[in-house]
């Protein structure tokens, strides 16, 4: 059993993460991800299935990769918001 099983009562494929897990993976708070999903301020794709919000690990990795710093510049910087 993993953390997702305990929270939702059924196993989800490890390709997907609950908002709390995705937030921990990204070193953000779940409230930040919820705000971004609501306001569309930051576009991280997610699925809403049966009232649950799930993030695909591949989408999270792509979002992180897009913020890789090269020559002191980041593609999208949300730190000033």
C-alpha positions in Angstrom: 0.0 0.0 0.0 1.3 3.5 -0.8 0.2 7.0 0.3 -2.3 7.3 -2.5 -4.1 4.1 -1.5 -4.6 5.3 2.0 -5.9 8.7 0.9 -8.3 7.6 -1.8 -9.1 4.0 -0.9 -8.0 2.5 -4.2 -4.7 2.2 -5.9 -3.8 4.5 -8.7 -1.0 3.7 -11.3 2.3 5.1 -10.2 2.4 7.2 -13.4 -0.1 9.5 -11.7 0.1 11.5 -8.5 -2.5 13.1 -6.2 -2.2 16.8 -5.8 -0.5 16.4 -2.5 2.1 14.0 -4.0 2.7 16.2 -7.0 3.2 19.3 -4.8 5.8 17.4 -2.7 7.5 16.2 -5.9 7.7 19.8 -7.1 8.6 21.3 -3.6 5.4 23.3 -3.7 2.4 23.4 -1.5 -0.9 21.7 -2.5 -2.6 25.1 -2.2 -0.2 26.5 -4.8 -1.1 23.8 -7.3 -4.8 24.2 -6.5 -4.5 28.0 -7.1 -2.7 27.5 -10.3 -5.3 25.0 -11.5 -8.1 27.4 -10.6 -6.6 30.6 -12.0 -4.7 29.1 -14.9 -1.8 31.3 -13.8 0.6 28.4 -14.4 -0.3 25.7 -16.9 0.5 22.3 -15.4 -1.8 19.7 -17.0 -3.9 17.5 -14.7 -6.8 15.1 -14.9 -10.0 15.3 -12.8 -11.4 11.8 -12.4 -14.1 11.0 -10.0 -13.6 14.2 -8.1 -9.9 13.5 -7.7 -7.1 15.6 -9.2 -4.3 13.6 -10.7 -1.0 14.7 -12.2 0.9 12.7 -14.8 4.6 12.3 -13.7 5.6 12.9 -17.4 3.8 16.3 -17.4 5.4 17.3 -14.1 8.9 16.3 -15.4 8.2 18.3 -18.6 7.2 21.4 -16.6 10.3 21.1 -14.5 12.5 20.6 -17.6 11.1 23.8 -19.2 12.4 25.7 -16.2 16.0 24.6 -16.6 18.3 27.5 -16.2 20.7 28.0 -19.1 23.0 31.0 -19.3 21.4 32.5 -16.2 17.9 32.5 -17.9 14.8 30.5 -17.2 12.2 29.9 -19.9 9.3 30.8 -17.5 10.0 32.3 -14.1 7.1 32.5 -11.7 9.2 33.5 -8.7 8.0 37.2 -8.8 4.3 36.4 -8.7 
